[in-house]
């Protein structure tokens, strides 16, 4: 089923209410009649039958073929659906035309120019404006919180633009959004519009105000279902769209392939920046590695496409046949760091074939673009993010919060009109009219003499196994010097490296190299071969899943709780402690070897093994340290590297 429609429906739009309110902000509506309609077929598809395929928007005889409607909540039958359609037609009025005035500009300005291509269909800006007005007319007079399934289809784009025009805050979610039921419960949307069947009932509406400037809600975690959402204003969307259009040189003749879902901020920015200048979008769900993607690009004369690092890694593997598309003007990359060698490769390929390659940097919290690298600098600055977008600026701040002047290194702080309104974790947060002008990116960057910026690490990409502060980005760079696709993550227990390439010997060599480079015991570095490296819906690497999967079973050399409680040493120790409690023995450890056998699970003949050499980890570090202090009377400095025999001798010093 391609396009069902599930929503919590409103009453008809009041033309007088909309006209009286004008473009002023509207408070949330009070309780009213609610209905969830599920239409398992297409919605808002413009075909020979008419403009609108939603029964709440147009009479059934104009809707085109569709399956029977299923009403899952208040038992509204066909009669009520027709009544709603008639009321909508009467109440919409001329004021609905204001819905075409979005933060991206007035859709009607571009007249008959093509706006959207979907398969064999072409939708002009004038037709798009009509569809947006129809979508706006089907909603209530008050602002609503909308949950919208973001699909690369005309129907979904229309609903998105109707939200922007009506100033209805909209959360964009993917068809495979994890935890959607929890999000619906937390945020209590007034309407859910989806083409994928949903099982969750929409809560009854209550008086819940919405911040006047709030326009879009996005997840920072792809489809993982985190309740934390980014709040973006309409002004932020418009400012960022115009900045992107400016440095890319977009114009009305451009046509972009929608190679990304627009619930992802990068995909949303492609839509926003092109519609802001009257350019066209070629709607597709095909991957850039699929021949169907390039067939559509040729048919509709695409001028550009965008991708995440994974997209370009795949393109590099399959060859350069695609790069000869005659109409191609530019290619843009964002969504994570692309290896410098690939940046140079695609920049050179573009120069050879007549298109430009842009490297860009951003975060959802900045709507999302913050920096861009001029294509002519790609050869010399392939490891840089470039310079701030038009209207934006960067600061570097050191660990004490002081601004770093000139060339230097520090946390990257972005300033500009596209910074978010803050985060939300529930419906109550949507009422807060917070405007921020600075965004702490969490990235550690270096500013060069020429004013270009290079990311050198993440504030949060540091771990401390055995008390050693290790930069995971540095580990990943070292690993990729041996296995080009290696991905590094980890925690205070140790490092996890995953790769799709290399044989057992290559992985063993990498393991040995990293242990030596970072002075870690063998058991604390794990190198794993995977069929496919886990990725988020955005195409970014899913570091959290890699870590969770790798920690699912104890790594070699690490003792589990079961191991400890079933070991002979545990029972010897428990017996000794029991005797002490009964006054029949003195508590204490017999030797350092006993301590190590208890908590580390290893012993080297002759007392030559150390805590580190025996595979001690952060889980047993504190236990061993406390036991040694009890046994020795003090804790020698650097004890974790001392041999057992030397530690035993320390008892007599």
C-alpha positions as CSV (number, residue, x, y, z in Angstrom):
1,X,0.0,0.0,0.0
2,X,1.7,3.2,-1.1
3,X,-0.4,6.0,0.4
4,X,-2.8,5.6,3.2
5,X,-3.8,8.7,5.1
6,X,-4.3,8.5,8.9
7,X,-5.1,11.7,10.8
8,X,-6.9,13.2,13.7
9,X,-9.4,15.3,11.8
10,X,-10.6,18.8,12.5
11,X,-13.8,20.6,11.8
12,X,-14.0,22.8,8.7
13,X,-11.9,25.9,8.3
14,X,-13.7,29.1,9.3
15,X,-13.0,31.7,6.6
16,X,-13.9,34.5,8.9
17,X,-11.6,33.3,11.6
18,X,-8.7,32.9,9.3
19,X,-9.3,36.3,7.7
20,X,-9.6,38.0,11.1
21,X,-6.5,36.4,12.3
22,X,-4.6,37.2,9.1
23,X,-1.0,36.2,9.5
24,X,-1.1,36.8,13.2
25,X,-0.2,33.9,15.5
26,X,-3.2,31.8,16.7
27,X,-3.6,30.1,20.1
28,X,-4.4,26.4,20.3
29,X,-8.0,25.5,19.8
30,X,-10.1,24.0,22.5
31,X,-11.7,20.6,22.5
32,X,-13.6,19.6,19.4
33,X,-14.9,16.7,17.5
34,X,-12.1,14.2,16.7
35,X,-11.7,11.5,14.1
36,X,-8.9,9.3,12.8
37,X,-9.3,8.4,9.2
38,X,-7.3,5.7,7.6
39,X,-7.1,5.7,3.8
40,X,-4.7,2.9,2.6
41,X,-4.4,4.4,-0.9
42,X,-3.0,7.6,-2.3
43,X,-3.8,11.0,-0.9
44,X,-3.5,14.3,-2.7
45,X,-2.4,12.8,-6.0
46,X,-3.1,15.1,-8.9
47,X,-4.4,13.0,-11.8
48,X,-7.1,13.3,-14.4
49,X,-9.8,12.7,-11.7
50,X,-9.0,15.9,-9.8
51,X,-6.8,17.8,-7.4
52,X,-7.4,16.0,-4.1
53,X,-7.9,12.4,-3.1
54,X,-8.8,12.9,0.5
55,X,-12.5,12.6,1.2
56,X,-12.3,15.2,3.9
57,X,-11.1,17.6,1.3
58,X,-13.0,16.8,-1.9
59,X,-16.2,14.9,-2.8
60,X,-15.7,11.2,-3.3
61,X,-16.4,11.4,-7.0
62,X,-13.4,13.7,-7.5
63,X,-11.0,11.6,-5.4
64,X,-10.1,9.0,-8.0
65,X,-9.9,5.3,-7.2
66,X,-9.1,4.3,-3.7
67,X,-9.9,1.6,-1.2
68,X,-12.7,1.8,1.4
69,X,-12.0,4.2,4.2
70,X,-11.6,2.7,7.7
71,X,-12.6,4.9,10.6
72,X,-10.7,3.8,13.6
73,X,-11.9,6.1,16.4
74,X,-15.2,7.9,16.6
75,X,-17.1,5.8,14.0
76,X,-17.5,8.5,11.5
77,X,-19.3,7.1,8.4
78,X,-19.4,8.2,4.8
79,X,-22.1,10.7,5.5
80,X,-20.0,12.6,8.0
81,X,-17.1,12.5,5.5
82,X,-19.2,14.1,2.8
83,X,-20.6,16.7,5.3
84,X,-17.0,17.7,6.2
85,X,-16.1,18.0,2.6
86,X,-19.1,20.4,1.9
87,X,-18.3,22.4,5.0
88,X,-14.7,22.7,3.9
89,X,-15.7,24.0,0.5
90,X,-18.0,26.6,2.0
91,X,-15.7,27.8,4.8
92,X,-12.4,28.0,3.0
93,X,-12.8,31.4,1.5
94,X,-10.2,33.6,-0.1
95,X,-8.2,33.9,3.1
96,X,-6.8,30.3,2.5
97,X,-4.6,31.8,-0.2
98,X,-2.4,33.0,2.6
99,X,-1.3,29.4,3.0
100,X,0.9,29.8,0.0
101,X,2.9,32.5,1.8
102,X,5.5,30.3,3.5
103,X,8.9,31.1,5.1
104,X,10.4,30.0,1.8
105,X,8.4,32.7,-0.1
106,X,5.1,32.9,-2.0
107,X,4.5,29.8,-4.1
108,X,2.4,31.7,-6.6
109,X,5.3,34.0,-7.5
110,X,6.7,31.3,-9.8
111,X,3.5,30.7,-11.8
112,X,3.6,27.9,-14.4
113,X,7.3,26.9,-13.8
114,X,7.7,23.2,-12.8
115,X,7.9,22.7,-9.1
116,X,7.7,18.9,-8.6
117,X,8.3,15.9,-10.7
118,X,7.1,12.5,-9.6
119,X,7.4,9.7,-12.1
120,X,5.6,10.8,-15.2
121,X,3.7,13.7,-13.4
122,X,4.7,17.3,-13.4
123,X,3.3,19.8,-10.9
124,X,3.7,23.5,-11.6
125,X,4.1,26.1,-8.9
126,X,0.6,27.3,-9.7
127,X,-0.8,23.8,-9.3
128,X,1.2,23.3,-6.2
129,X,-0.2,26.5,-4.7
130,X,-3.8,25.2,-5.4
131,X,-2.9,21.9,-3.7
132,X,-1.5,23.7,-0.7
133,X,-4.6,25.9,-0.4
134,X,-6.8,22.8,-0.5
135,X,-4.7,21.1,2.2
136,X,-4.8,24.2,4.4
137,X,-8.6,24.5,3.9
138,X,-9.2,21.0,5.4
139,X,-7.8,22.0,8.8
140,X,-9.3,23.9,11.6
141,X,-9.1,27.7,12.1
142,X,-6.6,27.4,14.9
143,X,-2.9,26.4,14.8
144,X,-2.4,22.7,15.1
145,X,0.6,20.5,16.0
146,X,1.0,18.2,13.0
147,X,2.8,14.9,12.8
148,X,3.6,14.3,9.1
149,X,5.2,11.2,7.5
150,X,7.9,12.7,5.3
151,X,7.8,11.0,1.9
152,X,9.4,12.0,-1.4
153,X,6.0,12.3,-3.0
154,X,3.8,15.3,-4.1
155,X,1.2,14.5,-1.4
156,X,3.6,14.7,1.4
157,X,5.4,17.9,0.1
158,X,2.0,19.6,-0.2
159,X,1.1,18.8,3.4
160,X,4.5,20.1,4.6
161,X,4.0,23.4,2.7
162,X,0.5,23.7,4.1
163,X,2.0,23.4,7.6
164,X,4.5,26.2,6.9
165,X,1.8,28.4,5.3
166,X,-0.7,27.9,8.1
167,X,2.0,28.2,10.7
168,X,1.2,24.8,12.0
169,X,4.2,23.3,13.8
170,X,5.1,20.0,12.1
171,X,7.1,17.1,13.2
172,X,8.6,15.2,10.2
173,X,8.9,11.5,10.8
174,X,9.9,8.5,8.6
175,X,7.8,5.5,7.7
176,X,10.1,3.3,9.8
177,X,10.2,5.7,12.7
178,X,11.0,3.7,15.9
179,X,9.1,4.8,19.0
180,X,6.4,6.8,17.1
181,X,3.7,5.7,19.5
182,X,5.7,7.1,22.4
183,X,6.3,10.3,20.6
184,X,2.6,10.6,19.9
185,X,1.8,10.1,23.5
186,X,4.4,12.6,24.7
187,X,3.6,15.4,22.2
188,X,-0.2,14.8,21.7
189,X,-0.3,16.0,18.1
190,X,-3.6,17.5,16.9
191,X,-3.3,15.7,13.6
192,X,-1.2,12.8,12.3
193,X,-0.9,12.5,8.5
194,X,0.6,9.3,7.3
195,X,0.6,7.0,4.3
196,X,1.9,4.0,6.3
197,X,-0.8,2.4,8.6
198,X,-0.4,3.4,12.2
199,X,-1.7,1.5,15.2
200,X,-1.5,4.3,17.7
201,X,-4.6,6.4,18.6
202,X,-4.1,10.1,18.6
203,X,-4.9,11.6,22.1
204,X,-7.8,14.0,22.5
205,X,-6.9,17.6,22.0
206,X,-6.6,19.9,25.0
207,X,-5.7,23.5,25.4
208,X,-2.0,23.4,24.8
209,X,-0.4,26.6,23.4
210,X,2.3,26.6,20.7
211,X,5.1,29.0,20.5
212,X,4.4,31.7,17.9
213,X,7.6,31.2,16.0
214,X,7.7,27.4,16.1
215,X,7.6,25.9,12.6
216,X,9.3,22.5,12.4
217,X,10.3,19.7,14.8
218,X,13.1,17.3,13.8
219,X,14.7,14.4,15.6
220,X,18.5,14.5,16.0
221,X,18.7,10.7,16.1
222,X,17.3,9.6,12.7
223,X,14.6,7.0,13.3
224,X,15.8,5.8,16.7
225,X,12.8,7.2,18.5
226,X,14.5,9.5,21.0
227,X,11.9,11.9,22.5
228,X,14.3,14.8,22.2
229,X,13.3,17.0,19.3
230,X,14.9,20.1,17.8
231,X,12.6,23.2,17.5
232,X,13.1,25.3,14.4
233,X,11.4,28.6,13.6
234,X,10.1,29.7,10.2
235,X,12.7,32.5,10.2
236,X,15.5,29.9,10.7
237,X,14.2,27.8,7.8
238,X,14.0,30.8,5.5
239,X,17.4,32.2,6.4
240,X,19.2,28.9,5.9
241,X,17.4,28.2,2.6
242,X,18.5,31.5,1.2
243,X,22.1,31.1,2.4
244,X,22.3,27.7,0.8
245,X,20.8,29.0,-2.4
246,X,23.4,31.8,-2.4
247,X,26.6,29.8,-2.1
248,X,25.4,27.0,-4.4
249,X,24.2,29.6,-6.9
250,X,20.7,28.1,-7.2
251,X,18.2,29.6,-9.6
252,X,14.8,28.8,-11.1
253,X,16.3,26.6,-13.8
254,X,17.8,24.2,-11.2
255,X,16.3,20.7,-10.7
256,X,17.4,18.6,-7.7
257,X,17.1,14.9,-7.2
258,X,15.6,14.2,-3.7
259,X,18.2,11.6,-2.9
260,X,17.5,12.0,0.9
261,X,14.3,11.7,3.0
262,X,13.2,15.1,4.3
263,X,12.6,14.1,7.8
264,X,16.4,14.2,7.8
265,X,17.5,17.9,8.1
266,X,19.8,17.6,5.1
267,X,17.0,16.3,2.9
268,X,14.7,19.1,4.2
269,X,17.3,21.7,3.4
270,X,17.4,20.5,-0.2
271,X,13.6,21.0,-0.5
272,X,13.6,24.4,1.2
273,X,16.5,25.9,-0.7
274,X,15.1,24.9,-4.1
275,X,11.6,26.0,-3.5
276,X,12.9,29.3,-2.1
277,X,14.2,30.3,-5.5
278,X,11.6,28.7,-7.7
279,X,13.7,25.7,-8.7
280,X,12.2,22.2,-9.1
281,X,12.5,18.9,-7.2
282,X,12.6,15.5,-8.8
283,X,10.9,13.3,-6.2
284,X,12.3,9.8,-5.8
285,X,13.2,7.1,-3.2
286,X,15.8,5.5,-5.4
287,X,19.3,5.2,-4.1
288,X,22.1,7.0,-6.0
289,X,23.6,3.6,-6.7
290,X,20.4,2.4,-8.4
291,X,20.1,2.7,-12.2
292,X,16.6,4.0,-11.7
293,X,17.9,7.1,-10.0
294,X,20.0,8.1,-13.0
295,X,17.2,7.2,-15.4
296,X,15.0,9.7,-13.7
297,X,17.8,12.2,-13.5
298,X,18.3,12.0,-17.3
299,X,14.5,12.1,-18.0
300,X,13.9,15.2,-16.0
301,X,17.3,16.8,-16.7
302,X,18.5,17.0,-13.1
303,X,21.1,19.7,-12.4
304,X,22.2,18.5,-9.0
305,X,22.0,15.9,-6.3
306,X,23.2,15.6,-2.7
307,X,24.5,12.8,-0.6
308,X,26.0,11.7,2.7
309,X,29.5,10.2,2.9
310,X,28.1,6.6,2.5
311,X,26.5,7.7,-0.8
312,X,29.9,8.8,-2.2
313,X,31.7,5.8,-0.8
314,X,29.2,3.6,-2.8
315,X,29.5,5.7,-5.9
316,X,33.3,5.5,-5.8
317,X,33.0,1.7,-5.7
318,X,30.7,1.4,-8.7
319,X,32.6,3.6,-11.1
320,X,32.2,7.0,-12.8
321,X,29.5,6.2,-15.4
322,X,27.0,8.4,-13.7
323,X,29.3,11.4,-13.7
324,X,28.7,12.2,-17.4
325,X,25.1,13.4,-16.9
326,X,25.0,16.3,-19.4
327,X,22.7,18.6,-17.3
328,X,24.6,18.1,-14.0
329,X,25.9,21.5,-12.5
330,X,26.8,20.6,-9.0
331,X,27.0,17.8,-6.4
332,X,26.8,18.4,-2.7
333,X,28.0,16.4,0.3
334,X,27.1,16.7,3.9
335,X,26.0,14.6,6.8
336,X,29.4,13.7,8.1
337,X,33.0,13.7,7.2
338,X,34.0,12.4,3.8
339,X,37.5,11.0,3.6
340,X,39.9,13.6,2.1
341,X,40.9,11.2,-0.7
342,X,37.3,10.9,-1.8
343,X,36.8,14.7,-1.6
344,X,39.7,15.2,-4.0
345,X,38.4,12.4,-6.2
346,X,35.0,13.8,-6.7
347,X,36.3,17.4,-7.0
348,X,38.6,16.3,-9.8
349,X,35.9,14.2,-11.4
350,X,33.6,17.2,-11.4
351,X,36.2,19.5,-12.8
352,X,36.8,17.0,-15.6
353,X,33.0,16.5,-16.4
354,X,31.9,20.0,-16.0
355,X,30.2,20.2,-12.5
356,X,31.3,21.5,-9.1
357,X,31.6,19.5,-5.9
358,X,30.6,21.1,-2.7
359,X,31.6,19.8,0.8
360,X,29.2,21.2,3.5
361,X,28.9,21.0,7.2
362,X,25.9,21.4,9.5
363,X,23.7,20.1,12.3
364,X,20.0,19.8,12.7
365,X,20.2,22.5,15.4
366,X,21.2,25.0,12.8
367,X,18.4,24.2,10.2
368,X,21.0,22.7,9.3
369,X,23.8,24.3,7.2
370,X,26.7,26.1,8.9
371,X,29.7,25.9,6.6
372,X,30.7,25.2,3.0
373,X,33.9,24.6,1.2
374,X,34.3,26.3,-2.2
375,X,34.9,23.7,-4.9
376,X,38.2,25.3,-6.0
377,X,39.6,24.7,-2.5
378,X,38.8,21.0,-2.4
379,X,42.2,19.9,-3.7
380,X,44.1,21.9,-1.0
381,X,41.6,21.8,1.8
382,X,40.1,18.3,1.4
383,X,40.0,17.8,5.2
384,X,38.2,21.1,5.9
385,X,34.6,22.1,6.4
386,X,35.4,25.5,4.8
387,X,34.0,28.8,6.0
388,X,30.6,30.0,7.5
389,X,27.6,30.3,5.3
390,X,26.3,33.8,4.3
391,X,24.9,35.4,7.4
392,X,26.7,33.1,9.8
393,X,29.9,33.2,11.8
394,X,32.1,30.9,13.9
395,X,33.9,31.3,17.2
396,X,36.3,29.0,18.8
397,X,36.1,28.5,22.6
398,X,38.7,26.8,24.8
399,X,38.1,24.5,27.7
400,X,37.8,27.5,30.1
401,X,35.1,29.2,27.9
402,X,37.5,31.8,26.5
403,X,37.4,32.8,22.9
404,X,40.4,31.7,20.9
405,X,41.7,34.4,18.6
406,X,43.5,34.0,15.3
407,X,44.8,30.5,14.4
408,X,43.9,28.1,17.1
409,X,41.8,25.2,18.3
410,X,38.7,25.0,20.4
411,X,35.0,24.0,20.4
412,X,33.2,25.4,17.4
413,X,30.5,27.9,18.2
414,X,28.1,28.9,15.4
415,X,26.2,32.3,15.4
416,X,23.5,33.1,12.9
417,X,19.7,33.5,12.3
418,X,19.2,29.8,11.6
419,X,20.0,28.6,15.2
420,X,17.3,26.5,16.8
421,X,14.8,27.6,19.4
422,X,16.0,24.9,21.7
423,X,15.0,21.3,22.4
424,X,11.7,19.7,23.4
425,X,11.0,16.4,25.2
426,X,7.3,16.8,25.5
427,X,4.3,18.9,24.5
428,X,4.8,21.5,27.2
429,X,8.2,22.5,25.7
430,X,6.5,23.6,22.5
431,X,4.9,26.6,24.2
432,X,8.3,28.2,25.0
433,X,9.2,31.1,22.7
434,X,13.0,30.8,23.0
435,X,15.3,32.4,20.5
436,X,19.0,31.4,20.5
437,X,21.7,33.1,18.6
438,X,24.6,30.7,19.4
439,X,25.0,27.0,18.9
440,X,27.8,25.0,20.7
441,X,28.4,22.3,18.1
442,X,30.3,19.9,20.3
443,X,33.0,19.7,17.5
444,X,36.6,20.6,18.2
445,X,37.9,22.6,15.3
446,X,41.0,24.4,14.1
447,X,41.0,27.7,12.3
448,X,43.7,28.2,9.6
449,X,45.5,31.4,8.7
450,X,43.2,31.7,5.7
451,X,40.0,31.6,7.9
452,X,39.0,28.1,6.9
453,X,38.0,25.6,9.6
454,X,38.9,21.9,10.0
455,X,37.2,19.5,12.5
456,X,39.7,17.7,14.5
457,X,37.5,15.8,17.0
458,X,34.3,15.7,19.1
459,X,33.9,16.8,22.6
460,X,31.9,13.7,23.2
461,X,34.2,11.4,21.1
462,X,36.6,10.8,23.9
463,X,36.8,7.7,26.1
464,X,39.0,6.9,29.1
465,X,39.9,3.1,29.3
466,X,42.4,2.6,32.1
467,X,42.3,6.4,32.7
468,X,43.8,7.1,29.3
469,X,42.0,9.8,27.4
470,X,41.6,8.6,23.9
471,X,40.2,10.5,20.9
472,X,38.0,8.1,18.9
473,X,38.3,10.2,15.8
474,X,42.0,9.7,16.0
475,X,41.6,6.0,16.5
476,X,39.4,5.8,13.5
477,X,41.9,7.7,11.4
478,X,44.7,5.4,12.5
479,X,42.5,2.3,11.7
480,X,41.6,3.6,8.3
481,X,45.3,3.9,7.4
482,X,45.2,0.0,7.5
483,X,41.6,-0.8,6.6
484,X,39.9,2.1,4.6
485,X,36.4,1.5,5.8
486,X,37.2,1.0,9.5
487,X,34.8,2.6,12.0
488,X,35.9,3.2,15.6
489,X,33.8,3.6,18.7
490,X,34.2,2.6,22.3
491,X,33.7,3.4,26.0
492,X,35.7,3.4,29.2
493,X,36.0,-0.4,28.9
494,X,37.9,-0.2,25.6
495,X,37.8,0.3,21.8
496,X,35.6,-1.3,19.3
497,X,36.6,-1.3,15.6
498,X,34.3,-2.7,12.9
499,X,35.0,-3.1,9.2
500,X,33.5,-4.7,6.1
501,X,36.9,-5.3,4.5
502,X,40.2,-7.2,5.2
503,X,40.9,-10.8,6.1
504,X,41.6,-12.2,9.5
505,X,45.3,-11.4,9.2
506,X,44.6,-7.8,8.3
507,X,42.3,-7.5,11.3
508,X,44.8,-9.1,13.6
509,X,47.5,-6.7,12.4
510,X,45.2,-3.7,13.0
511,X,44.4,-5.1,16.5
512,X,48.1,-5.3,17.3
513,X,48.8,-1.9,15.9
514,X,46.1,-0.2,18.0
515,X,47.1,-2.0,21.2
516,X,50.7,-0.8,20.7
517,X,49.7,2.8,19.6
518,X,47.4,3.4,22.5
519,X,49.2,1.3,25.1
520,X,46.1,-0.9,25.8
521,X,45.9,-4.5,26.8
522,X,44.8,-6.8,24.0
523,X,41.5,-7.7,25.5
524,X,40.4,-4.0,25.6
525,X,40.6,-3.6,21.8
526,X,38.1,-5.5,19.7
527,X,38.2,-5.7,15.9
528,X,35.1,-7.1,14.3
529,X,34.2,-8.0,10.7
530,X,30.6,-7.1,9.7
531,X,28.7,-7.8,6.5
532,X,27.3,-4.2,6.7
533,X,28.2,-1.4,9.1
534,X,25.1,-0.2,10.9
535,X,23.8,3.1,9.8
536,X,21.0,5.5,10.7
537,X,18.2,6.4,8.3
538,X,20.3,9.5,7.5
539,X,23.1,7.4,6.2
540,X,25.3,8.3,9.2
541,X,27.1,5.6,11.1
542,X,25.1,4.2,14.0
543,X,27.9,4.3,16.6
544,X,25.5,3.5,19.4
545,X,24.2,0.3,17.8
546,X,27.8,-0.8,17.0
547,X,28.8,-0.4,20.6
548,X,25.6,-2.1,22.0
549,X,26.0,-5.0,19.6
550,X,29.7,-5.4,20.4
551,X,29.1,-5.3,24.2
552,X,26.3,-7.9,23.9
553,X,28.8,-10.7,24.8
554,X,31.9,-10.4,27.0
555,X,35.0,-9.7,25.1
556,X,37.9,-12.1,25.2
557,X,39.7,-11.8,28.5
558,X,37.0,-10.0,30.4
559,X,35.3,-11.7,33.3
560,X,31.5,-11.7,33.6
561,X,29.6,-11.6,36.8
562,X,28.8,-15.3,36.3
563,X,32.5,-16.1,35.9
564,X,33.3,-14.3,39.2
565,X,30.5,-15.9,41.2
566,X,31.3,-19.4,40.0
567,X,35.1,-19.2,40.5
568,X,36.9,-21.2,43.2
569,X,38.6,-18.0,44.3
570,X,35.2,-16.5,45.1
571,X,34.2,-19.3,47.4
572,X,37.6,-19.3,49.1
573,X,37.2,-15.6,49.7
574,X,33.6,-16.0,50.9
575,X,34.7,-18.7,53.4
576,X,37.4,-16.5,54.8
577,X,35.0,-13.5,55.2
578,X,32.4,-15.8,56.9
579,X,35.0,-17.0,59.4
580,X,35.9,-13.4,60.1
581,X,32.3,-12.4,60.7
582,X,32.0,-15.3,63.2
583,X,35.1,-14.3,65.0
584,X,37.0,-17.4,63.8
585,X,39.3,-15.7,61.4
586,X,40.9,-12.4,60.4
587,X,39.6,-10.9,57.2
588,X,42.2,-10.0,54.6
589,X,43.9,-11.1,51.4
590,X,46.6,-13.8,51.4
591,X,48.5,-12.4,48.4
592,X,48.4,-10.1,45.3
593,X,48.0,-13.2,43.2
594,X,44.7,-14.1,45.1
595,X,43.4,-10.6,44.4
596,X,44.2,-10.9,40.7
597,X,42.7,-14.4,40.5
598,X,39.5,-13.0,42.2
599,X,38.9,-10.0,40.0
600,X,41.1,-10.3,36.9
601,X,41.1,-14.1,36.4
602,X,44.7,-14.6,35.4
603,X,48.1,-15.4,36.8
604,X,51.6,-15.6,35.3
605,X,54.1,-18.0,36.8
606,X,57.0,-16.3,38.6
607,X,54.9,-13.3,39.5
608,X,55.7,-11.4,36.3
609,X,52.2,-10.6,35.2
610,X,50.7,-7.1,35.7
611,X,47.1,-5.9,36.0
612,X,47.4,-4.5,32.5
613,X,49.1,-7.5,31.0
614,X,46.6,-9.9,32.5
615,X,43.7,-8.1,30.8
616,X,42.4,-6.1,33.7
617,X,39.8,-3.6,32.6
618,X,37.9,-0.6,34.0
619,X,35.2,-2.8,35.5
620,X,37.8,-4.5,37.8
621,X,40.1,-1.5,38.2
622,X,38.4,-0.1,41.3
623,X,37.9,-3.5,42.9
624,X,41.6,-4.4,42.5
625,X,42.7,-1.0,43.7
626,X,40.7,-1.2,46.9
627,X,41.8,-4.8,47.5
628,X,45.4,-3.9,47.0
629,X,45.2,-0.9,49.3
630,X,43.7,-3.2,51.9
631,X,46.4,-5.8,51.4
632,X,49.4,-3.6,51.0
633,X,48.4,-0.8,53.3
634,X,48.8,1.7,50.5
635,X,48.3,1.9,46.7
636,X,51.6,2.3,44.8
637,X,51.7,4.8,42.0
638,X,51.5,3.1,38.6
639,X,50.4,-0.1,40.2
640,X,48.5,-1.3,37.2
641,X,51.8,-1.7,35.3
642,X,53.7,-3.4,38.1
643,X,54.4,-7.1,38.1
644,X,52.7,-9.2,40.8
645,X,56.0,-9.9,42.5
646,X,56.9,-6.3,42.7
647,X,53.4,-5.4,44.1
648,X,53.8,-8.1,46.8
649,X,57.2,-6.7,47.7
650,X,55.6,-3.3,48.1
651,X,53.7,-4.6,51.2
652,X,57.0,-4.5,53.1
653,X,58.0,-0.9,52.2
